[in-house]
């Protein structure tokens, strides 16, 4: 007999950092609730659809997504402006050089010379490089640079963004969920 799951599939049990209380998170939609869910999370509910002037039922935009990213820094970047190069040494590059580098990396991925996660490991100047650039789930409107969030939520699953500029440099983003 299989062990009983503490919560149904698609739900996660979390602790509020502010209040220290347990709550349940729908891992698909990003919705939260205090009461224990009684059924597995659905990919879509009636509430996720809306009527619009543009057509019949349209799926609402997701509240939670997961992405990978590659960060290319430049000397105007917040935090450390030092930029990693392939041989492990560090250099400083201009914003224009950083943008061109991000374009080159994106082309390498799109022409299938290098998978995204390997490119992130090789080229990203983010602490997520060792995880293939994978970030924790992103919730709409929570703790993310506005330009990054806007670009990430605009992507379809598997799609790769153009370079997106934030205060830490240029990002290439791939939506994975």
C-alpha positions, 0 to 999 in steps of 0.5 A: 500500500502506498503511503498517504500523501500529506496533500493532494497532487498538484498542491504544496504545503508552505509556511508563511514567512511573515506569519509563520502559519501553514497554507496550501499552494496550488502549484499549477495556478499559484493560488493559496488557501488556508484549508486543506484541499480535498482533490488534486489540483486541476490544470484549469478551472471555470474561474480560469476562463473569462468571456471577452469581446474578442471571442468566446472563452479565453484562458486567463494568463497564469499566475505562476510560471517557471523559467530558466535564464542566462544573465550577462552582466556589464559594468553598469550592473547592480551588485558585482559588475565583474563578468565571468569568461569561459576560462574562469577569469573575470573581465568588465564589459560595456552594456553594448558588449553585454547585449551582443554577447546575449544575442550570440548566446541566444543564437547558439541556443536557437541553432541547436548548437547548445541546449539552454541548460548547458548554455546557462551553465557555461555562460550565465553570470547568475548564481543559478548557472549551476542549476542550468539557469532554473529559477524558483517559481515566479508568481505574478506581481511578487519580488521580480524585476518588472521587465523580467516578469513581463517578458517571462509571462509573455512567453509560451512554454519552451519559447526563448526571449530576446535579451531583456535588460534589468538592473543586473544585466541582460537576461535570456529567458526560457519558460519551462512551465 
